[in-house]
Amino acid sequence: FPSHDTNCWIALQVGIKNSVSKSSALDGFLGNPQIRLPFPPDALKVKEKALQLGMNNQVEQFETTLNRAAEEAVKEALPIFTQAILNLSVQDGFAILKGGNGAATNFLKNQTSQQLYNAFLPKVKEATAKVSLTAKWTPLMTKYNQAMALTGGEKINPDLDAFVTERAIAGLFTLVQQEEDKIRQNPATRYRDWE
């Protein structure tokens, strides 16, 4: 990072701006294996049963829509991250400068994760509604729960909004970490795309 604390904040702004821009683009999550949202782990039995029932297209559409929801939701993240950076003190800036790789990302994660979650969840709910995530999920869950009713298995219904929120925030921090590493390796990149 540059030695002056103002430049540190600028570097973080650029890194976050680049991260949000990359992840909110079409296929920002879906096309990036590092942050792509998988089928919810709590519902892998649903996926297996759906595939056994020949619902391959529905499973694929659901996974695509899950990632579209994350891409749509992160469009709202920039002001939240920006405010978190603006709230950093000079002491925080120096601690980040001296902290080495990942220090800025870890600081932001520790200071803002719960606040981001609380602010982000309503945006995710809007996004999942906008991309009709529930419409893709309901047929899979209905088939699965019908099969469980016949076999005596446990019915499930994981919280998709919480899942998308958590994974979208984690994906953003993954990209912020990459941007931070890039800036630490080459401080000249701190002004790239800065407006």
C-alpha positions as CSV (number, residue, x, y, z in Angstrom):
1,F,0.0,0.0,0.0
2,P,1.1,3.6,-0.4
3,S,2.6,5.2,2.6
4,H,0.0,8.0,3.0
5,D,-3.2,7.0,4.7
6,T,-5.4,9.0,2.2
7,N,-4.0,6.9,-0.6
8,C,-4.7,3.8,1.5
9,W,-8.4,4.8,1.6
10,I,-8.3,5.5,-2.2
11,A,-6.8,2.1,-2.8
12,L,-9.5,0.4,-0.8
13,Q,-12.2,2.4,-2.7
14,V,-10.7,1.3,-6.0
15,G,-10.4,-2.3,-4.9
16,I,-14.0,-2.4,-3.7
17,K,-15.3,-0.6,-6.8
18,N,-13.6,-3.1,-9.0
19,S,-14.9,-6.0,-7.0
20,V,-18.5,-4.8,-7.1
21,S,-18.2,-4.1,-10.8
22,K,-16.9,-7.6,-11.6
23,S,-19.3,-9.5,-9.4
24,S,-22.5,-7.5,-10.4
25,A,-21.9,-8.0,-14.1
26,L,-23.7,-10.7,-16.1
27,D,-22.0,-14.0,-15.1
28,G,-20.1,-12.1,-12.4
29,F,-20.9,-15.0,-10.0
30,L,-22.1,-17.6,-12.4
31,G,-19.0,-17.5,-14.6
32,N,-16.5,-17.2,-11.7
33,P,-15.8,-20.6,-10.1
34,Q,-14.1,-18.8,-7.1
35,I,-17.4,-17.2,-6.0
36,R,-20.1,-19.1,-7.9
37,L,-23.0,-20.0,-5.7
38,P,-23.6,-23.7,-5.7
39,F,-26.8,-25.6,-4.9
40,P,-27.4,-24.9,-1.2
41,P,-25.4,-27.5,0.8
42,D,-28.4,-28.0,3.2
43,A,-30.5,-29.0,0.2
44,L,-28.1,-31.3,-1.8
45,K,-30.6,-34.2,-1.2
46,V,-33.1,-32.1,-3.1
47,K,-30.7,-31.8,-6.0
48,E,-29.9,-35.5,-6.0
49,K,-33.7,-36.4,-5.9
50,A,-34.5,-33.9,-8.6
51,L,-31.8,-35.3,-10.9
52,Q,-33.1,-38.8,-10.3
53,L,-36.6,-37.5,-11.3
54,G,-35.1,-36.2,-14.6
55,M,-35.3,-32.5,-13.6
56,N,-31.9,-31.7,-14.9
57,N,-33.0,-28.5,-16.6
58,Q,-34.9,-27.2,-13.5
59,V,-31.7,-27.8,-11.4
60,E,-29.6,-25.9,-13.9
61,Q,-32.1,-23.1,-14.1
62,F,-32.3,-22.9,-10.3
63,E,-28.5,-22.7,-9.9
64,T,-28.3,-20.0,-12.7
65,T,-31.0,-18.0,-11.0
66,L,-29.4,-18.3,-7.6
67,N,-26.3,-16.7,-9.1
68,R,-28.3,-14.1,-11.0
69,A,-29.8,-13.1,-7.6
70,A,-26.4,-12.6,-6.2
71,E,-25.3,-10.5,-9.2
72,E,-28.3,-8.3,-8.9
73,A,-28.0,-7.9,-5.1
74,V,-24.3,-6.8,-5.1
75,K,-25.2,-3.8,-7.2
76,E,-26.4,-2.3,-3.9
77,A,-23.1,-3.1,-2.1
78,L,-20.9,-0.3,-3.2
79,P,-22.3,2.5,-1.0
80,I,-22.3,0.1,2.0
81,F,-18.6,-0.8,1.5
82,T,-17.7,2.9,0.7
83,Q,-19.3,4.1,4.0
84,A,-17.3,1.4,5.9
85,I,-14.1,2.7,4.3
86,L,-15.0,6.4,5.0
87,N,-15.5,5.4,8.7
88,L,-11.9,4.1,9.0
89,S,-9.8,6.1,11.4
90,V,-6.3,7.3,10.7
91,Q,-5.1,4.7,13.3
92,D,-7.1,2.0,11.4
93,G,-5.4,3.1,8.2
94,F,-1.9,2.7,9.7
95,A,-2.8,-0.6,11.2
96,I,-3.9,-1.8,7.7
97,L,-0.7,-0.4,6.1
98,K,1.4,-2.4,8.6
99,G,-0.7,-5.5,8.6
100,G,0.5,-7.1,5.4
101,N,-1.5,-9.1,2.9
102,G,-5.2,-9.4,3.7
103,A,-5.1,-6.8,6.5
104,A,-7.5,-4.4,4.8
105,T,-9.9,-7.2,3.8
106,N,-9.8,-8.8,7.2
107,F,-10.3,-5.4,8.9
108,L,-13.4,-4.6,6.8
109,K,-14.7,-8.1,7.3
110,N,-14.4,-7.9,11.0
111,Q,-15.8,-4.5,11.3
112,T,-18.7,-4.7,8.8
113,S,-19.9,-8.3,8.2
114,Q,-22.9,-8.1,10.5
115,Q,-23.8,-4.6,9.3
116,L,-23.4,-5.7,5.7
117,Y,-25.6,-8.7,6.3
118,N,-28.3,-6.6,7.9
119,A,-28.2,-4.0,5.1
120,F,-27.8,-6.5,2.4
121,L,-30.5,-9.0,3.2
122,P,-33.4,-6.8,2.1
123,K,-31.6,-6.2,-1.2
124,V,-31.2,-9.9,-1.7
125,K,-34.9,-10.4,-1.0
126,E,-35.7,-7.9,-3.7
127,A,-33.2,-9.5,-6.0
128,T,-34.5,-13.0,-5.5
129,A,-38.0,-11.8,-6.2
130,K,-36.9,-9.9,-9.3
131,V,-35.2,-13.0,-10.8
132,S,-38.1,-15.3,-9.7
133,L,-35.9,-17.5,-7.6
134,T,-38.8,-18.9,-5.6
135,A,-40.5,-19.9,-8.8
136,K,-37.5,-22.0,-9.7
137,W,-37.2,-23.4,-6.1
138,T,-40.8,-24.3,-5.4
139,P,-41.1,-27.1,-8.1
140,L,-37.8,-28.7,-6.8
141,M,-38.9,-28.5,-3.2
142,T,-42.4,-29.7,-4.0
143,K,-41.2,-32.8,-5.8
144,Y,-38.6,-33.5,-3.1
145,N,-41.0,-33.1,-0.2
146,Q,-43.6,-35.2,-2.0
147,A,-41.1,-38.0,-2.3
148,M,-40.1,-37.6,1.4
149,A,-43.8,-37.9,2.4
150,L,-44.0,-41.2,0.6
151,T,-40.8,-42.6,2.1
152,G,-41.1,-41.0,5.6
153,G,-38.0,-38.9,5.0
154,E,-37.4,-35.4,6.4
155,K,-38.8,-32.5,4.5
156,I,-36.5,-29.4,4.2
157,N,-36.8,-25.8,3.1
158,P,-33.5,-23.9,3.6
159,D,-33.6,-20.1,3.8
160,L,-32.5,-19.1,0.3
161,D,-32.3,-15.4,1.1
162,A,-29.9,-16.0,3.9
163,F,-27.9,-18.4,1.7
164,V,-27.6,-15.9,-1.1
165,T,-26.7,-13.0,1.3
166,E,-24.0,-14.9,3.0
167,R,-22.4,-16.2,-0.2
168,A,-22.7,-12.9,-2.0
169,I,-20.9,-11.1,0.8
170,A,-18.3,-13.9,1.0
171,G,-17.8,-13.6,-2.8
172,L,-17.3,-9.9,-2.6
173,F,-14.7,-10.3,0.1
174,T,-12.9,-12.8,-2.0
175,L,-12.6,-10.3,-4.8
176,V,-11.7,-7.5,-2.5
177,Q,-8.8,-9.7,-1.2
178,Q,-7.6,-10.2,-4.7
179,E,-7.8,-6.5,-5.4
180,E,-5.9,-5.7,-2.1
181,D,-3.2,-8.2,-3.0
182,K,-2.8,-6.6,-6.5
183,I,-2.5,-3.1,-5.0
184,R,0.1,-4.3,-2.4
185,Q,2.1,-5.9,-5.2
186,N,1.9,-2.8,-7.5
187,P,0.8,0.4,-5.7
188,A,0.4,2.2,-9.1
189,T,-2.8,0.2,-9.6
190,R,-4.5,2.1,-6.8
191,Y,-5.7,4.8,-9.2
192,R,-6.9,2.4,-11.9
193,D,-10.5,3.2,-12.8
194,W,-10.7,5.8,-10.0
195,E,-13.2,8.6,-10.9
